[in-house]
Amino acid sequence: DVKVTQSSRYLVKRTGEKVFLECVQDMDHENMFWYRQDPGLGLRLIYFSYDVKMKEKGDIPEGYSVSREKKERFSLILESASTNQTSMYLCASSLVGGLGEQYFGPGTRLTVT
Amino acid sequence: GEDVEQSLFLSVREGDSSVINCTYTDSSSTYLYWYKQEPGAGLQLLTYIFSNMDMKQDQRLTVLLNKKDKHLSLRIADTQTGDSAIYFCAERHDRGSTLGRLYFGRGTQLTVWP
């Protein structure tokens, strides 16, 4: 069974804290993605990576950074968390080519107070 | 911008058919997808259609593609309460730096009443 796991289901952090969200996939996928999901706005792409140490900005990269040191792991970093980063964060992965479907993790509900 | 459009809400009675509509942006999209998100969970691929097809049927699901109008629809026959979820339409572009990226609509919340 294909699997994408995220380090936490729920996280509460204070304004100004540095926050790490971790995502691990066990399918040897080249592509990995970080989205945030907000009511009425759907999924918005923050960053994606198509190879180790490679990254591309998505539509809303401001306030975020990413790290991909190993193929299976993609980390999202909030350097200084703010209340407007309270959201559901979803990680996904996919193969290059073929159907290209993305497999999603269960999500991390982050609250910044 | 890359805007995939879909209505936000749909309510149906159990046993009726549901039709969720989507308009996408890129006539060169190779694959179009429907994802389902149940409460508190990530997205799961429900079905997909390749761009050279007009229709795809999979048990209770029928996907129709109108490339001329860039319109995609998902029909769920005999809708059940377990079908209540958010349904996302997505398109895939295969060019340049967007390789592998999917563009998602905002999602349609389907509510099924018993």
Contacts between the chains, C-beta under 8 A, distances in Angstrom:
chain1	res1	chain2	res2	distance
A	4	B	42	7.5
A	30	B	100	7.7
A	31	B	100	4.4
A	33	B	101	7.8
A	40	B	8	6.9
A	40	B	106	6.7
A	41	B	106	6.4
A	42	B	88	7.0
A	42	B	104	5.7
A	42	B	105	6.2
A	42	B	106	3.4
A	42	B	107	5.0
A	43	B	43	7.8
A	43	B	88	7.0
A	43	B	104	4.5
A	43	B	107	7.8
A	45	B	101	7.1
A	48	B	100	7.5
A	48	B	101	6.5
A	50	B	99	7.0
A	50	B	100	6.1
A	56	B	97	6.1
A	90	B	42	5.7
A	90	B	43	7.1
A	92	B	42	7.8
A	92	B	43	7.7
A	94	B	100	5.9
A	96	B	99	7.2
A	96	B	100	6.0
A	99	B	31	6.5
A	99	B	48	6.6
A	100	B	31	6.3
A	100	B	92	5.5
A	100	B	100	6.2
A	100	B	102	7.5
A	101	B	33	6.7
A	101	B	45	4.9
A	101	B	48	6.8
A	102	B	43	7.7
A	102	B	45	7.8
A	102	B	102	5.8
A	103	B	45	7.9
A	104	B	42	3.4
A	104	B	43	4.5
A	104	B	44	7.1
A	105	B	42	5.3
A	106	B	40	7.8
A	106	B	41	5.9
A	106	B	42	4.9
A	107	B	40	7.8
A	107	B	41	7.3
A	107	B	42	5.3
